[in-house]
Amino acid sequence: MNAINMEHHWLPFTNNRMFREEPQIFARAEGVRYWTPEGQEIMDAASGLFCCPAGHARREIADAIHAQVMELDYTTHFQRAAPNSFRLATRLAELLPAGLNRIFFGSSGSEAVDSAMKICLAYHRARGQGQRTRFVSRNWAYHGVNLGGTSLAGMVNNRRDFSGATSDVVHMRHTWSDEQRFSLGQPETGADLADDLEEICKTYGAETIAGVFVEPIAGSVGVILPPQGYLQRLRAIADKYGLLLIFDEVITGFGRTGSAFAAQEFGVTPDLMTMAKALTNGTVPMSAVAVRTDIQQTVIDAAEGDRPELFHGYTYSAHPVACAAALASLDIYRDHGLFERAKALSPVFLDALHSLRNLPHVFDIRGYGMMGAVQLTPGAKPGMKGSLVQRLLFREGLHLKATGDALIIAPAFVTGEDDLARMIEILRRVLGRADL
Ligand SMILES: Cc1ncc(COP(=O)(O)O)c(C=O)c1O
């Protein structure tokens, strides 16, 4: 370990001072396990960062990536294309809710979010409503870290240092309430929180609002579920006032809820949807925005002469190697029935998670599909206990994500029941420690 010079890499979303004192490094991964450079086994209870539902080191994906590099390693997609991006877009259109079938590619969830915002603006402008420039989001929301996503952010730490550069976004209330603690499934009450959107339309003028972004399940903040009927009500209000509804499915996409997308799981179809992470099983950075057919058509119809319809795109949009990795990942999900597996494993996972409810330090447990969170009672300062527990868990052989005092667990869909039990046992052991 001493051989690694750690001075130069500025780690993202990391306390770099603390990290250098106790580096927590993964050197290898396979299935649902990581190994440190010293050979210690660490169970992966977070699918990396919600990225790897098929487990690590999938040979099929590695082979597809290798073959693609040797056949066509790179092409721009500005006025050029490679065949496999069309194949991938078609496969995604088949998986998505009907009508969401025009696909724009990027390399990260943050890029997908900012692309979706720009598509909304371009659409309204194309239909003569260019004054719709404001967005609505929600407290506690996470929509990535580019400037659009930072503006949408409802997690205060992600905005505070950058407030000078954020644009006009109005926030609805989040949907968590104390009475939901330890409940299973979607909360029965709280659908009326969607009426915040109507209030905002009245206060700011609906004609100034381009769209409303929500994570169907708020993931990064610690798995907050939509109350029953809430997403339906947002859909109805968005329709009433001519707003676009955008689901950010960067975490919930590709089976995490037990359906291909949360849109299908909850029976509400947005106008645009963002996705990333599991699109390539985490192997190659890639994201996408799915857009309703007529939204793309409106933008296309408004273009004049030989100019592009949308002045937006990335050097790595639809990177051929990322497309190959995505196609191989979608094959695995289909051929091994992994979304169905997620649905079948979910009750086992959620039961195991809820078995932790009587431990000290546990304030709440939430979950849906194959994502869940254990909310700890706060320590001396918010987030301190979560960060301590995350470090202790690593020492004890478990990787998960901590946001503040929420421990977020999102195992791969290929996790065996015995491995799931081991993950929960490590959690139980650490949460039971007297010195927390
Ligand atoms: C809902 C949501 N949107 C956007 C993002 C940003 O994705 P990325 O980190 O790939 O930019 C994330 C990341 O966790 C996310 O959860």
PDBQT file of the ligand as one rigid body, heavy atoms in Angstrom, charges set to zero:
ROOT
HETATM    1  C1  LIG A 501     -30.989   9.984  -9.706  1.00  0.00    +0.000 C 
HETATM    2  C2  LIG A 501     -29.597  10.291 -10.141  1.00  0.00    +0.000 A 
HETATM    3  N1  LIG A 501     -29.395  11.148 -11.149  1.00  0.00    +0.000 NA
HETATM    4  C3  LIG A 501     -28.172  11.461 -11.600  1.00  0.00    +0.000 A 
HETATM    5  C4  LIG A 501     -27.057  10.886 -11.031  1.00  0.00    +0.000 A 
HETATM    6  C5  LIG A 501     -25.703  11.262 -11.516  1.00  0.00    +0.000 C 
HETATM    7  O1  LIG A 501     -25.081  10.219 -12.166  1.00  0.00    +0.000 OA
HETATM    8  P1  LIG A 501     -23.508  10.277 -12.424  1.00  0.00    +0.000 P 
HETATM    9  O2  LIG A 501     -22.833  10.160 -11.099  1.00  0.00    +0.000 OA
HETATM   10  O3  LIG A 501     -23.275   9.109 -13.340  1.00  0.00    +0.000 OA
HETATM   11  O4  LIG A 501     -23.215  11.572 -13.107  1.00  0.00    +0.000 OA
HETATM   12  C6  LIG A 501     -27.214   9.973  -9.982  1.00  0.00    +0.000 A 
HETATM   13  C7  LIG A 501     -26.046   9.345  -9.359  1.00  0.00    +0.000 C 
HETATM   14  O5  LIG A 501     -26.136   8.640  -8.380  1.00  0.00    +0.000 OA
HETATM   15  C8  LIG A 501     -28.506   9.681  -9.515  1.00  0.00    +0.000 A 
HETATM   16  O6  LIG A 501     -28.717   8.845  -8.497  1.00  0.00    +0.000 OA
ENDROOT
TORSDOF 0
